[in-house]
Amino acid sequence: MTGFSRFTPLVRSLPATVPFVGPEAQERATGRLFKARVGANENGFGPAPSVSARIREAAGDAWKYADPENFDLRHALAAHHGLAANQIVVGEGIDSLLGLTVRQVVVEDTPVVTSLGAYPTFNFHVAGFGGKLVTVPYRDDREDLEALAQAAWRENAAIVYLSNPDNPMGSWYVADAVKAFVEALPEDTLLVLDEAYGEMAPAGTLPPADAFVDRPNVIRMRTFSKAYGLAGMRCGYAIGHADTIISFDKVRNHFGMNILAQIAARAALEDRAYLTEVCERISASKERIASIARANGLEPLPSATNFVAIDCGCDGTFATAVLKQLGERGVFVRMPGIAPQNRCIRVSAAPDAEIDIFEETLPAALAAASEH
């Protein structure tokens, strides 16, 4: 019997691939475990002890389906941000919410605008629904707001995607620039504003939580994966106009959230002291990564995230060689995929023990990369 024949033409046309090759897959391929996992933008400092304790207490409830309305978590988020609960939708991480957003707006050949080299998972969702992806190059290692707005008008784009702070470069815009960008977009273009790293950004980066809730064409996305240290729980949320948010109920997986994720996220919101502490630890770790880069003749880029993009001083071929040499020595890092940003490697903030390994390994990796 040959393969199943009734996949759609769109699905048949797409390559079988994933946006990121995870460290686990790389470990399986090499038969070696990484000594330092500093490439996935996870929060290696972990969740608050109070959150871990709450997860342990609730573990016995794992036999239950979670509340499909995410009622308690949505109301906790609403109180946290000073919003109404009907202005928030919860999902299985920002990746899931991006897919649901695209699903509601994009059909075959629908124009969608993003930056060339920006978060690739969004692009996969657009391709999966047959959208027409239009990309705008970065300018000075930042997403080009003016060019994005121009492309939205030119293409009659249904969606514009912007991350602020940005992945993979760590760059950012202040709140007033974001507000001006919103004003510059067509009213019938949906802005997906990805603020995954917002808790770690400098003051004045994020507009107030209620800044755009009167605009049906703006959705802001947040996550518990980064500052809160709950990447493995897969919990994110979106903020927007109530009429836009309620549309998610038409397509979301109502039992997609697991009960421990709901409980952990609520506990994380309550422990504000730990959030402050961990953001300080992340900041200190980034300063150390930057110092290590400079000590090896490399240039760290300013970062408003939990990682540092390090300019390797050459091109993507050399940066790829550095990444490969680090990996062979047990250090997992990643790099941007598009030139000229791919001259960099990207190192996540982590506990000192892992940064020690990166510091010890980098000189030999650079030397080996230079020989090839």
Secondary structure, DSSP 8 states (H G I E B T S, - for coil): ------S-HHHHHS-S--S---HHHHHHHHT---SEE-SS---TT-S-HHHHHHHHHHGGGGGS---TT-HHHHHHHHHHHT--GGGEEEESHHHHHHHHHHHHH--TT-EEEEETTS-HHHHHHHHHTT-EEEEE--BTTB--HHHHHHHHHHHT-SEEEEESS-TTT-----HHHHHHHHHHS-TTSEEEEE-TTGGGS-TTSS--TTTTTT-TTEEEEEESSSTT--GGG--EEEEE-HHHHHGGGGTS-TT-S-HHHHHHHHHHHH-HHHHHHHHHHHHHHHHHHHHHHHHTT-EE---SSSEEEEE-SS-HHHHHHHHHHHHHTTEE-B--SSTTGGGEEEEE---HHHHHHHHHHHHHHHHHHHH-
